[in-house]
Every structure is written in C-alpha cells, then in structure tokens.
Amino acid sequence: MNFLQSSVGRKVLMAITGQLMVLFVVVHLLGNSTIFIGLINAYAEHLHSLGPFVWLFRLIMLALVLIHAFFGIQVTLENKAATPQAYAVKRQLKVTLASSSMIWTGLLLACFIVYHLSHFTARLTPDVAKYANDVPGNVYGMVVGSFSHGFIAFIYVAAMVALCLHLFHGIQSFFQTMGWNNEKSLPLISTIGRAIAVIFLLGYSSIPVFILAGILS
C-alpha cells in the first residue's frame, strides 16, 4: 500500500505540514510585531523588494495549507467512521474542547486566511481599498486605520482564539503522531504546546487591541 494511502501516512503528512505552518506563524508574528517599534513600513518594503521570492513562498504556504486541510478532513472522516456509536459517551470523557473541535477551528482558520489575504495582501476590502495602488505604501497607517474599526479587530481576535484552540491540541498531536513522546514526556509537551498557542494568541491579538485602546495610533 502506498504510504499516503494509509491512515498513518495521511496523519504524518498532516502533522508535518501543520508544524511547518506553525513556523510560518512564528516568523509572521515577529514581522507583525515591528509595528510596536515603528518599523513595519520598513519591514513591508524589505519584503516587497524580494519580489518573486515572496510569491514563491506564498505558493509554498498555499500548498501546505491545502495539503493539511485535505488530509485533515480525510482523517476526521475516517476517525468518525471508525468510532462505534455505542462508545460516543465514553469517548467524550477523554477528549478536550481543543481536540474535539479541530476540524471546526481548522475550517474557521481557512476562512480567515481567505479574508486576511483579501484584506491586507490584495487590499480588496473597502477599509483598505485606498491603499490598493500603493504597495507596500504606508502599511502602518493601513493597519491602524483598519483595526480602528471594532468589528474588523473582533474578526482578527476571534481568528486568533481559533488558532489558539487549534494549536492547543495540534502541537502535542504532532509529537504523538511522529512517535516522539511517551507517557512521561506527554504532559510537558502538552504544556509547552499550550504555552506557545497562548503566546500566539496574545501576540497577534495585542495589535488590534492596542489600536482600539489608542496605544497605537
């Protein structure tokens, strides 16, 4: 049997693509955080100067997202089909909100990615349309102006809550899928994974929250 046709193969590929995207989330957070020291325009200009390399990276990230989503849906359907209905109540005692909602938080994040690309990358939404022909332009002004709208800021914070929940289970699940943990190390890995997820939540959410609070203006 082909490795990718096996349940184990699909789970391994889903885990690897997931963790590669976690690395992107780290880099993206570091770049976004330059807004706090007034360097986000310079950061955006540097990225824009890379030209085709940025688009190549975006295509790679798109492929990772699609692969992760495809196998994630497959694994979810397989797990659901393999779970006898009679054990549903018993199983619920062993799962957490994060693990039981992986497919839903994943779908929410997929929708958010589409919105985020339409928002700050393609600049198609009304609040940033005036910046569409000035790339990268005044990114600081664009971000501050956009997040000054409470509803837009709410969308971003809500998406980061979904990301946090997804990673609560996703990070420790990666080590479990790869066979890199055991009963002794699992609690530590779970704790570290949750701490990383919370750091992402606080780091990304701090930008719209600080703008709404008038700290960034």
C-alpha positions in Angstrom: 0.0 0.0 0.0 1.2 3.5 -0.9 2.3 5.4 2.2 0.0 8.3 1.5 -2.9 5.8 1.1 -2.5 4.6 4.6 -4.1 6.2 7.6 -0.7 6.6 9.3 0.8 8.2 6.2 -2.0 10.8 6.0 -1.6 11.6 9.7 2.1 12.0 9.4 1.8 14.4 6.3 -0.9 16.4 8.1 1.3 16.7 11.2 4.4 17.8 9.2 2.5 20.4 7.1 0.9 21.6 10.3 4.2 22.2 12.1 5.7 23.9 9.0 2.8 26.3 9.2 3.5 26.9 12.9 7.0 28.0 11.9 5.4 30.5 9.5 3.1 31.8 12.2 6.3 32.4 14.4 8.0 34.4 11.6 4.8 36.2 10.7 4.3 37.3 14.3 7.9 38.6 14.5 7.3 40.6 11.4 4.0 42.0 12.5 5.5 42.9 15.9 7.7 45.5 14.2 4.6 47.8 14.3 5.3 48.3 18.0 8.7 49.9 17.3 7.6 51.8 14.2 9.4 49.6 11.7 6.5 47.8 10.0 6.8 50.0 6.9 10.5 49.2 6.5 9.7 45.5 7.1 7.0 45.6 4.4 9.3 47.5 2.0 12.0 44.8 2.5 9.5 42.0 1.8 8.3 43.8 -1.3 11.9 44.2 -2.5 12.3 40.4 -2.6 9.8 40.2 -5.5 9.3 36.7 -6.9 10.7 35.0 -3.8 7.8 36.3 -1.8 5.3 34.9 -4.3 7.2 31.6 -4.3 7.0 31.5 -0.6 3.2 32.3 -0.7 2.7 29.5 -3.2 4.5 27.0 -0.9 2.4 28.1 2.0 -0.8 27.7 0.0 0.3 24.2 -0.9 0.9 23.4 2.7 -2.5 24.8 3.7 -4.3 22.8 1.0 -2.4 19.5 1.8 -3.0 20.0 5.6 -6.7 20.7 5.1 -7.2 17.8 2.6 -5.7 15.2 4.8 -7.2 16.8 7.9 -10.7 16.3 6.5 -9.9 12.8 5.4 -8.5 11.8 8.8 -11.5 13.3 10.6 -14.0 11.4 8.4 -12.0 8.2 8.9 -12.0 8.6 12.7 -15.7 9.4 12.7 -16.5 6.3 10.6 -14.3 4.1 12.8 -15.9 5.2 16.0 -18.8 3.0 17.1 -21.8 5.0 18.1 -22.2 3.0 21.3 -18.9 4.4 22.6 -19.7 8.0 21.9 -20.4 8.9 25.5 -17.4 7.1 26.8 -15.1 8.8 24.3 -16.3 12.2 25.2 -14.8 11.8 28.6 -11.3 11.5 27.2 -11.3 14.4 24.7 -10.9 18.1 25.2 -12.7 21.1 23.6 -9.5 21.7 21.6 -9.2 18.1 20.3 -12.9 17.7 19.5 -13.1 21.0 17.6 -10.0 20.6 15.4 -12.0 20.3 12.2 -14.1 23.4 13.0 -11.3 25.6 14.2 -9.4 24.5 11.1 -12.3 25.5 8.8 -12.6 28.8 10.6 -8.9 29.5 10.1 -9.2 28.6 6.4 -12.0 31.2 6.0 -9.9 33.7 7.9 -6.9 33.1 5.7 -9.0 33.9 2.6 -10.3 37.1 4.3 -6.8 38.1 5.6 -5.3 37.8 2.1 -8.2 39.8 0.6 -7.7 42.3 3.3 -4.0 43.3 3.8 -2.5 41.4 0.8 -4.8 42.1 -2.1 -6.4 45.1 -0.3 -9.9 44.4 -1.8 -12.0 45.3 1.3 -13.5 48.8 1.5 -11.5 49.8 4.6 -8.1 49.4 2.8 -9.1 49.9 -0.9 -7.4 53.4 -1.0 -4.1 51.6 -0.4 -4.5 49.2 -3.3 -2.4 51.1 -5.8 0.3 52.0 -3.3 2.3 48.8 -2.5 3.7 48.4 0.1 3.0 52.0 0.9 2.0 53.2 4.4 1.4 49.8 6.0 1.4 51.3 9.5 -1.4 53.7 8.5 -3.4 50.9 6.8 -3.2 48.6 9.8 -4.1 51.3 12.3 -6.9 52.6 10.2 -8.4 49.2 9.6 -8.2 48.0 13.2 -9.7 51.2 14.4 -13.0 49.5 13.3 -14.1 47.4 16.2 -15.8 44.7 14.0 -12.6 44.2 12.0 -10.5 44.0 15.2 -13.0 41.5 16.6 -12.6 39.2 13.5 -8.9 39.1 14.0 -9.0 38.4 17.7 -11.7 35.7 17.1 -9.5 34.1 14.5 -6.6 34.1 16.9 -8.7 32.4 19.5 -9.5 29.7 16.9 -5.7 29.4 16.2 -5.0 29.0 19.9 -7.6 26.2 20.3 -6.3 24.5 17.1 -2.7 24.6 18.4 -3.6 23.5 21.9 -4.1 20.1 20.5 -2.2 20.3 17.3 1.3 20.8 18.7 1.2 17.9 21.1 -0.6 15.8 18.5 2.4 16.3 16.1 4.8 14.7 18.6 2.3 11.9 19.2 1.9 11.2 15.5 5.6 11.2 14.9 6.1 8.8 17.9 8.4 11.3 19.7 6.6 11.3 23.0 5.7 8.9 25.8 3.6 8.9 29.0 6.3 10.8 30.9 7.0 13.4 28.3 3.4 14.0 27.1 2.4 16.3 30.0 5.4 18.5 29.4 4.9 18.6 25.6 1.2 19.4 26.1 2.1 22.3 28.5 4.7 23.7 26.1 2.3 23.4 23.2 -0.4 25.3 25.1 2.0 28.0 26.2 3.1 28.5 22.6 -0.6 28.7 21.5 -1.3 31.3 24.2 1.8 33.4 23.2 0.4 33.4 19.6 -3.0 34.5 20.8 -1.6 37.3 23.0 1.0 38.4 20.4 -1.3 38.7 17.4 -4.3 40.0 19.4 -2.3 42.7 21.0 -2.0 44.6 17.7 -5.8 45.2 17.2 -6.4 45.6 20.9 -3.7 48.2 21.3 -5.0 50.1 18.3 -8.6 50.1 19.6 -7.3 51.2 23.0 -5.4 54.1 21.4 -2.0 52.9 22.4 -1.1 52.6 18.7 -2.4 55.4 16.6 
